[in-house]
């Protein structure tokens, strides 16, 4: 009662005491002040409305319905971008381990020899006459066709046709 009137908290304490069945002390000011009586009556209406409220109840299948509408979340490792990142990291780690644990000198020597042979073949091809180049490409085409035919015959024999 700072300004001579009852506070909201004091009015609520009086109403709470009435609800529990105890006989509260109602100050003389509440009996004589019309402003405090209006506040008191407003809170009485609020309390009676709260008593009449049946409460809110969800339907029994509400949770199941709600869970059906929520999309299932994939684990992070199942996302394509994560899989690509993991595969790239694993390949890089394997390459580093392989590079550090394997003696690369024989591999590099072999690669150098193969590259030198390939360069020699290109030089030879460049030095050939037009007729020789046509003959070489024709021979490569015929041998490729023969290889494909052989593979197809082998597949046919395996299937029993």
N, C-alpha and C positions, 0 to 999 in steps of 0.2 A: 504494500500500500504506500507507494512512493508519493503519489499525487492525491492521496486520500481515497482512492478507489481500489477495489480488489483487482489483483492481476489475473491473467488467464490461468496461470498455474494454480493459484489459490481456488479459483472457481472449479477447476478440474479436480482438485483434491476433495472438495466438498461433494461433488457428484460421484467420485470414486467411492467415497465413504458411504454414500447412500446406496450405491449398487451392491456393496458387500454386506449391507444390512446393519452396519454400525450407525449409531445416531451421531452425526457430526455436529460440531459446534458451528452454528450458522451465525456469523457476526451480525451485530446490530446494524452495521452499515448496509449490509445486503437488504435488510428489511426496509430501510428508509431511503436508499438511493435508487432512483429509477434507471439511471444509466447502468449500474451494476446488475440490476434486475433484468434488463434487456440482454446483457451479456450472458447472464445465468440462464435465461430462458433459451437463448440461442444454443448454448452448450447442451441444455436438456434435450432439445430437438435432435441435435447431433447424436447424443448418446442413445436416444430411443431409436433413431434410424439405424445406428450400428447394431443395436440389439435385434432389430427386425431383419437385418440382412442375413440371408441363409448361407452366405459364403459362396465362394466360387469353386466349382468342382469340374475337373476336366473329364471328358468322356473316357471310358475304360481303354479304348483302343488308340488314344491320342499319341502315346509314346511310339507305338508300333508304326502308326501312319507317318509320324514325323521322321522316324529312322529310315523308312522306305524312301522318303524324298531326299535324304542326304546322300549325295554320290559317294561311292566308296573311294577312298583315297589310296592311291598307289604308293608303295614305299619309295623312298627317294632313289634307291638303287635301280628301280624298275624303269625310271624315266630314260628315254633314248639319249638325251644329252649326257646324262651321268654315265650311262653305259659306254658311250663313245670316249668320254674323258678317262674312264677307268681302263678301257682297252688301250688307249693311247699311252697312258702312264705305264701300264704293264709292258707294252712293247718297248717303250723307251728304257725301262728298267732292265728288261731282258737283253736289250742291245748293249747297254752299258756293262752288264755282268759278262756277257759274251765277249765283248771287246777287251775287258780287263783280264779275263781268265783264259782266253785262247790265244795261242801264238799266231799272229796274223801274217808273219813273214811268208810262209808257204802260200797262203791264200793270195797275198798281194803279188807274189812272184807269178803264180798261175794266171791271175787276172791281167797282169802286165803282158804275159806271153799271148794270151787270148786276144787282147786288144791289138798287139803288134801283128798277129796273124790276120785279124779283121782289117786292119789298115793296109796290109800287103794285098789282101784280096780286093779291096776297093781301088788300090793303085793299078792292079792288074786289069780290073774291069775298065778303068778309065783309059788305059793304054790300048785296049782292044779296038779292033776295027768294028764298024757297024754290023757287018755280017756275023762276026764272031759273037757280038753281044746278043744278037737275035738268036743265034744257035744256042748260046748258054741259057737264055731265058726260056727258050722252047724246051730244052732238056729239063730245066727245073720244073716247068709246068707239067711235062709228061711224068716225071718222077713223082710229083705231088699227086697227080691224078691216080697213078698206080698205087701209091700209099693209101689214099682214101678208098679205092676199090678193095684193096686187101683188108682194110679195117672193116668195111661193110660186109665182106664175105665172111670174115671171122665172127662178126656179130650174128649173121644169119645162121652159121653153123652152130653157134652156142645156143641159139633159140630153137634150133631144130627145124628150120624152114627150108 
